[in-house]
Amino acid sequence: MTDQYRTGQEAEGAVRGVPGTRGEGSAGPGEEVADAWAELVATARRTVADGLVVGTSGNVSVRVDDTVLVTPSGVPYDRLAPADVTGVDLTGRQVIGTLVPTSELPLHLAVYRTTGARAVVHTHAVHATAVSTLVDELPAIHYMTAALGGPVRVARYATYGTPELAGNTLHALDGRTGCLMRNHGTLTHGATLAQAYDRTAQLEWMCRVWLTASSVPGLTPTLLTPDQLAEAGERLRGYGQRG
């Protein structure tokens, strides 16, 4: 699928303007967009390094004002350069770059239009995908369930890249910042790329814990009650450094 790849010079020539524009203009995509793109590429590469995706499966996006920067379709993440910045507006119209956006663009845009998300990470993580084929909701195996807003639902299956998949995923995300996608993978969102990625990693870890515990013959994992999750959620809201 590398036939969709364009050289850095071609991509740079297509931008040649301020963020949110195409064609002739001033000197480049702007510092804010450039910084966001660099972080997006680093996050996409991390999904591969951490084993959450294979090749170019999965995708990452981040919102800068009303522009969504997104990984392009079929391009290995280690080949992406600063000049390859790819961006669309909230209707899906390409406004930055020449690389074709990810085939899951409808999914990302649906999340941005419906939630307060500023970043979205979609993976094909092994344990999470396995769990998506077994249950309709990830059992509350750990208190980090509360960090995603509550028990993690599994979105009904639909073909990738379709509005139906986007709708099913939004339903599973209602009141949550992460979900599983039946026979597909995971989607998490956050206020930053770092937060969205951390939620992806935590979700995959919880799926691995549940699969491991539930595979022990003759034993059933203990699960947390709604009250226990609510208490954990309250404590998590005050977790970390302030200021």
C-alpha positions as CSV (number, residue, x, y, z in Angstrom):
1,M,0.0,0.0,0.0
2,T,3.0,2.2,-0.2
3,D,1.8,3.5,-3.6
4,Q,-0.1,6.1,-1.6
5,Y,3.1,7.5,-0.2
6,R,4.4,10.8,-1.4
7,T,7.8,12.3,-1.1
8,G,8.5,14.9,1.6
9,Q,9.0,17.5,-1.0
10,E,5.6,16.8,-2.6
11,A,3.8,17.0,0.7
12,E,5.6,20.2,1.7
13,G,4.7,21.7,-1.6
14,A,1.0,20.9,-1.0
15,V,1.0,22.6,2.4
16,R,2.9,25.9,1.7
17,G,0.5,27.8,3.9
18,V,-1.0,28.5,7.3
19,P,-2.7,25.7,9.2
20,G,-6.0,24.7,7.8
21,T,-5.2,25.7,4.2
22,R,-4.0,24.1,1.0
23,G,-2.2,25.4,-2.0
24,E,-0.1,28.5,-2.4
25,G,0.6,30.6,0.6
26,S,3.2,31.5,3.1
27,A,6.0,29.4,4.6
28,G,4.6,26.2,6.2
29,P,2.2,24.5,8.4
30,G,2.9,26.6,11.5
31,E,4.7,25.8,14.7
32,E,1.7,24.5,16.6
33,V,0.8,22.1,13.8
34,A,4.4,21.0,13.3
35,D,4.8,20.3,17.0
36,A,1.5,18.4,17.1
37,W,2.5,16.4,14.1
38,A,5.9,15.5,15.6
39,E,4.1,14.2,18.7
40,L,1.6,12.3,16.6
41,V,4.3,10.5,14.7
42,A,6.2,9.7,17.9
43,T,3.0,8.2,19.4
44,A,2.2,6.2,16.3
45,R,5.8,4.8,16.3
46,R,5.3,3.9,20.0
47,T,2.2,1.8,19.2
48,V,4.5,-0.4,17.0
49,A,7.4,-0.5,19.5
50,D,5.0,-1.5,22.3
51,G,3.4,-4.2,20.3
52,L,0.0,-2.6,20.1
53,V,-0.2,-2.7,16.3
54,V,1.6,-4.6,13.5
55,G,2.8,-2.6,10.5
56,T,0.5,0.2,9.7
57,S,-2.6,-1.2,11.4
58,G,-4.2,1.1,13.9
59,N,-4.1,4.9,13.6
60,V,-3.6,8.1,15.7
61,S,-5.0,11.6,15.4
62,V,-4.8,14.9,17.3
63,R,-7.0,18.0,17.0
64,V,-5.4,21.5,16.6
65,D,-8.2,24.0,16.7
66,D,-10.6,22.8,14.0
67,T,-8.0,20.8,12.1
68,V,-7.5,17.1,12.8
69,L,-4.0,15.8,12.1
70,V,-4.1,12.1,11.4
71,T,-1.8,9.3,10.3
72,P,-2.0,8.6,6.6
73,S,-3.2,5.4,5.0
74,G,-0.7,2.6,4.4
75,V,2.5,4.5,5.2
76,P,5.0,2.9,7.6
77,Y,5.3,5.2,10.6
78,D,9.1,5.2,10.5
79,R,8.9,6.8,7.0
80,L,6.9,9.8,8.1
81,A,8.7,13.1,8.1
82,P,7.8,16.6,9.2
83,A,6.8,17.6,5.7
84,D,4.3,14.7,5.6
85,V,1.8,16.4,7.9
86,T,-1.7,15.3,7.0
87,G,-4.7,17.1,8.2
88,V,-8.5,17.4,7.6
89,D,-11.3,19.7,8.8
90,L,-14.1,18.3,10.9
91,T,-16.1,17.4,7.8
92,G,-13.2,15.3,6.5
93,R,-12.1,17.7,3.8
94,Q,-8.3,17.5,3.4
95,V,-6.7,20.9,4.3
96,I,-3.1,20.0,4.8
97,G,-0.8,17.7,2.8
98,T,-1.2,15.2,0.0
99,L,-1.0,11.8,1.7
100,V,-4.4,10.0,1.8
101,P,-5.7,10.0,5.4
102,T,-6.3,6.8,7.3
103,S,-9.2,4.7,6.2
104,E,-10.6,5.0,9.8
105,L,-11.0,8.8,9.3
106,P,-14.8,8.6,9.8
107,L,-14.2,6.9,13.2
108,H,-11.8,9.6,14.4
109,L,-14.0,12.5,13.2
110,A,-17.1,11.0,14.8
111,V,-15.3,11.0,18.2
112,Y,-14.2,14.6,17.8
113,R,-17.6,15.8,16.8
114,T,-19.3,14.0,19.6
115,T,-16.9,14.3,22.6
116,G,-14.5,16.8,24.0
117,A,-11.5,14.7,22.8
118,R,-8.4,16.3,21.6
119,A,-6.6,13.1,20.7
120,V,-7.6,9.6,19.6
121,V,-5.6,6.4,19.5
122,H,-6.9,3.2,17.8
123,T,-4.9,0.0,18.0
124,H,-5.2,-3.7,17.1
125,A,-3.7,-4.8,20.5
126,V,-3.6,-8.6,20.8
127,H,-5.1,-9.1,24.2
128,A,-7.8,-6.5,23.8
129,T,-8.8,-7.8,20.4
130,A,-9.0,-11.3,21.9
131,V,-11.3,-10.1,24.7
132,S,-13.5,-8.3,22.1
133,T,-14.3,-11.7,20.7
134,L,-15.4,-13.2,24.0
135,V,-17.5,-10.8,26.0
136,D,-19.8,-7.7,25.6
137,E,-18.0,-5.9,28.3
138,L,-14.5,-6.3,29.9
139,P,-15.1,-7.6,33.4
140,A,-14.0,-5.1,36.1
141,I,-10.8,-7.0,36.9
142,H,-8.9,-3.9,38.1
143,Y,-9.6,-0.5,39.6
144,M,-8.1,1.2,36.5
145,T,-11.4,0.4,34.9
146,A,-12.6,3.6,36.7
147,A,-10.0,5.7,34.8
148,L,-11.9,4.9,31.6
149,G,-15.2,6.0,33.0
150,G,-16.4,2.6,34.1
151,P,-16.7,-1.0,32.7
152,V,-15.3,-1.0,29.2
153,R,-17.9,-2.0,26.6
154,V,-17.4,-3.8,23.3
155,A,-18.7,-2.1,20.2
156,R,-20.7,-4.2,17.8
157,Y,-18.8,-5.4,14.8
158,A,-18.9,-3.4,11.5
159,T,-16.6,-3.2,8.5
160,Y,-13.6,-1.0,9.1
161,G,-13.8,2.6,7.8
162,T,-17.6,2.7,7.7
163,P,-20.1,5.1,9.3
164,E,-21.7,2.0,10.9
165,L,-18.5,1.2,12.7
166,A,-18.2,4.9,13.9
167,G,-21.8,4.8,15.2
168,N,-21.3,1.5,17.0
169,T,-18.1,2.8,18.6
170,L,-19.7,6.0,19.8
171,H,-22.4,4.0,21.4
172,A,-19.8,1.9,23.3
173,L,-18.0,5.1,24.3
174,D,-21.0,6.8,25.9
175,G,-19.7,8.0,29.3
176,R,-16.4,6.3,28.6
177,T,-13.0,7.3,27.3
178,G,-12.2,3.9,25.9
179,C,-13.8,0.9,24.4
180,L,-13.1,-2.4,22.7
181,M,-14.2,-3.0,19.1
182,R,-15.6,-6.5,18.2
183,N,-13.0,-8.6,16.3
184,H,-11.1,-5.4,15.7
185,G,-9.2,-3.7,18.5
186,T,-9.4,-0.7,20.8
187,L,-10.2,3.0,20.7
188,T,-9.3,5.5,23.4
189,H,-9.4,9.3,23.5
190,G,-8.1,12.0,25.8
191,A,-7.2,15.6,26.3
192,T,-3.7,15.0,25.0
193,L,-2.0,12.3,22.9
194,A,-0.1,11.2,26.0
195,Q,-3.3,10.7,27.9
196,A,-5.0,8.9,25.0
197,Y,-2.0,6.6,24.6
198,D,-1.8,5.9,28.4
199,R,-5.5,4.8,28.3
200,T,-4.8,2.5,25.4
201,A,-1.9,0.9,27.2
202,Q,-3.9,0.5,30.4
203,L,-6.8,-1.1,28.5
204,E,-4.5,-3.6,26.8
205,W,-3.0,-4.4,30.2
206,M,-6.3,-5.0,31.9
207,C,-7.4,-7.3,29.0
208,R,-4.2,-9.3,29.5
209,V,-4.8,-9.6,33.2
210,W,-8.4,-10.8,32.8
211,L,-7.4,-13.3,30.1
212,T,-4.6,-14.6,32.3
213,A,-6.7,-14.9,35.5
214,S,-9.7,-16.4,33.7
215,S,-7.5,-19.1,32.1
216,V,-6.7,-20.8,35.4
217,P,-8.6,-24.1,35.5
218,G,-11.2,-24.4,38.3
219,L,-10.9,-20.8,39.4
220,T,-12.9,-17.6,38.7
221,P,-11.3,-14.2,39.0
222,T,-12.8,-11.9,41.6
223,L,-14.2,-8.7,40.2
224,L,-14.7,-5.2,41.6
225,T,-18.2,-4.0,42.6
226,P,-19.7,-0.8,41.3
227,D,-19.1,0.8,44.7
228,Q,-15.5,-0.2,44.7
229,L,-15.0,1.2,41.2
230,A,-16.7,4.5,42.2
231,E,-14.4,4.8,45.2
232,A,-11.4,4.2,43.0
233,G,-12.6,6.7,40.5
234,E,-12.8,9.4,43.2
235,R,-9.3,8.7,44.3
236,L,-8.0,8.7,40.7
237,R,-9.3,12.2,40.2
238,G,-6.8,13.4,42.7
239,Y,-3.9,11.3,41.5
240,G,-0.6,12.8,40.3
241,Q,1.1,16.2,40.6
242,R,-0.8,19.4,40.7
243,G,0.1,22.8,39.4
